[in-house]
Amino acid sequence: MSAMIEEATYCAIHLDRETGLRCITCNRLMCPECAVRTAVGYRCKECVRGVQDKFYKAKPSDNAVVFGICLVMTAIAAAVIAFLPFGLWIALILGLPVGGAISEVALRATGRRRSRQSHIMAAAGAVIGGLGAAFVMGNLNNIGVLILIGVVTFAVYGRYKMTL
């Protein structure tokens, strides 16, 4: 009886790593670092990225629109909170709904299109807009305004990271 000798196989990306794991979509060899676990089995990062690309249909101007809307609306919200009594409590109670409303306005303005950077642009717009308004109004030491900015940023970031 002759023994079968198997030839060593290596990851398509990391050529120094021996593996027997293959992508279920393209049959590419991959090491555990390159493998992405999905509901149907392991896939390579390139195949997963190809599936995810169908969700990202943003136009080149959409990121600027998202940034601008989040910037302006968070600045307005921070300015309003600065003048309200019990601003800290109002920021804690209304921060998430305000952030949700801001992200919904931005989503509708772009026709619900997203890019891979939409969540970053939304969060950056919220932070810059809120801190800019607080700085101009001299309210950088107002804890209610700072809490509002943080909660709104969390809400818009999270809303854009949600799957459709």
C-alpha positions as CSV (number, residue, x, y, z in Angstrom):
1,M,0.0,0.0,0.0
2,S,1.4,3.4,-1.0
3,A,1.0,6.4,1.3
4,M,-0.4,9.5,-0.2
5,I,1.8,12.6,0.3
6,E,-0.1,15.8,0.4
7,E,1.6,18.9,-0.8
8,A,1.6,21.9,1.6
9,T,-0.7,24.7,0.7
10,Y,-0.2,28.3,1.7
11,C,-2.3,31.4,2.1
12,A,-2.8,33.5,-1.0
13,I,-2.0,36.7,0.8
14,H,0.5,35.5,3.4
15,L,2.7,33.2,1.4
16,D,4.7,32.0,4.4
17,R,1.6,30.6,6.3
18,E,0.6,27.0,5.7
19,T,-3.2,26.5,5.6
20,G,-5.9,24.2,4.3
21,L,-8.7,26.7,4.7
22,R,-10.4,27.8,1.5
23,C,-13.0,30.5,0.8
24,I,-16.4,29.0,0.1
25,T,-17.0,31.6,-2.7
26,C,-13.8,31.7,-4.7
27,N,-12.0,28.7,-3.3
28,R,-8.9,30.8,-2.5
29,L,-6.6,29.5,0.1
30,M,-6.5,31.7,3.3
31,C,-5.0,31.7,6.7
32,P,-7.1,32.3,9.8
33,E,-6.1,36.0,9.8
34,C,-7.5,36.4,6.2
35,A,-10.7,34.4,6.9
36,V,-14.0,36.1,7.7
37,R,-16.6,33.9,9.4
38,T,-20.1,34.3,7.9
39,A,-23.4,32.5,8.4
40,V,-22.6,30.1,5.6
41,G,-18.9,29.5,6.2
42,Y,-15.6,31.2,5.9
43,R,-15.0,33.7,3.1
44,C,-11.9,35.7,2.1
45,K,-11.9,39.4,2.8
46,E,-12.1,40.2,-0.9
47,C,-15.4,38.2,-1.3
48,V,-16.9,39.8,1.8
49,R,-16.0,43.3,0.6
50,G,-17.6,42.5,-2.8
51,V,-20.9,41.5,-1.1
52,Q,-20.8,44.6,1.1
53,D,-20.1,47.0,-1.8
54,K,-23.7,46.7,-3.0
55,F,-24.8,48.5,0.1
56,Y,-22.6,51.5,-0.5
57,K,-24.1,53.6,-3.4
58,A,-23.2,57.2,-2.3
59,K,-22.5,59.9,-4.8
60,P,-19.2,61.8,-4.4
61,S,-21.1,64.8,-2.9
62,D,-23.0,62.8,-0.3
63,N,-20.3,62.8,2.3
64,A,-20.1,66.6,2.2
65,V,-23.9,66.8,2.6
66,V,-23.9,64.4,5.6
67,F,-21.0,66.4,7.2
68,G,-22.7,69.7,6.6
69,I,-26.1,68.7,7.9
70,C,-24.7,67.1,11.1
71,L,-22.4,70.1,11.6
72,V,-25.2,72.7,11.4
73,M,-27.9,70.8,13.2
74,T,-25.6,69.8,16.1
75,A,-24.4,73.4,16.4
76,I,-28.1,74.6,16.6
77,A,-28.8,71.9,19.3
78,A,-25.8,72.9,21.3
79,A,-26.7,76.6,21.2
80,V,-30.2,75.8,22.3
81,I,-29.1,73.6,25.2
82,A,-26.7,76.3,26.4
83,F,-29.6,78.6,27.2
84,L,-31.9,76.1,28.8
85,P,-32.1,75.6,32.6
86,F,-31.2,72.0,33.6
87,G,-29.3,71.6,30.4
88,L,-27.5,68.5,31.6
89,W,-30.7,66.6,32.3
90,I,-32.2,67.8,29.0
91,A,-29.1,66.7,27.1
92,L,-29.2,63.3,28.7
93,I,-32.9,62.8,28.0
94,L,-33.1,64.3,24.5
95,G,-29.6,63.6,23.2
96,L,-30.4,60.3,21.5
97,P,-33.6,61.5,19.9
98,V,-32.0,64.6,18.7
99,G,-29.1,62.6,17.3
100,G,-31.5,60.2,15.6
101,A,-33.4,63.1,14.1
102,I,-30.2,64.7,12.8
103,S,-29.0,61.5,11.2
104,E,-32.5,60.9,9.7
105,V,-32.4,64.3,8.1
106,A,-29.0,63.6,6.7
107,L,-30.1,60.2,5.4
108,R,-33.1,61.6,3.7
109,A,-31.1,64.5,2.1
110,T,-28.8,61.9,0.5
111,G,-31.6,59.6,-0.6
112,R,-30.5,57.0,2.1
113,R,-27.3,56.5,0.2
114,R,-24.2,55.6,2.3
115,S,-20.5,55.3,1.7
116,R,-17.9,53.5,3.6
117,Q,-17.0,56.8,5.3
118,S,-20.6,58.1,6.0
119,H,-20.5,57.2,9.7
120,I,-17.1,59.1,10.1
121,M,-18.4,62.1,8.3
122,A,-21.6,62.2,10.3
123,A,-19.7,61.9,13.6
124,A,-17.0,64.5,12.6
125,G,-19.7,67.0,11.6
126,A,-21.5,66.5,14.9
127,V,-18.4,67.0,17.0
128,I,-17.1,70.0,15.0
129,G,-20.5,71.7,14.8
130,G,-21.2,71.2,18.5
131,L,-17.8,72.3,19.7
132,G,-17.7,75.2,17.3
133,A,-21.0,76.5,18.6
134,A,-19.9,76.0,22.2
135,F,-16.6,77.8,21.5
136,V,-18.3,80.8,19.8
137,M,-20.8,81.1,22.6
138,G,-18.2,80.7,25.3
139,N,-19.8,77.5,26.6
140,L,-17.0,75.0,26.4
141,N,-17.2,74.6,30.2
142,N,-21.0,73.8,30.1
143,I,-21.2,70.1,30.9
144,G,-24.8,69.9,29.5
145,V,-23.5,71.1,26.1
146,L,-20.6,68.7,26.1
147,I,-22.8,65.8,27.1
148,L,-25.2,66.7,24.3
149,I,-22.4,66.8,21.8
150,G,-21.2,63.3,22.9
151,V,-24.6,61.7,22.9
152,V,-25.6,63.2,19.5
153,T,-22.3,62.1,18.1
154,F,-22.9,58.6,19.4
155,A,-26.4,58.6,17.9
156,V,-25.4,59.7,14.4
157,Y,-22.4,57.4,14.3
158,G,-24.5,54.5,15.4
159,R,-27.4,55.3,13.0
160,Y,-25.0,55.3,10.0
161,K,-23.3,52.1,11.1
162,M,-26.6,50.3,11.3
163,T,-27.3,47.9,8.5
164,L,-30.2,48.8,6.2
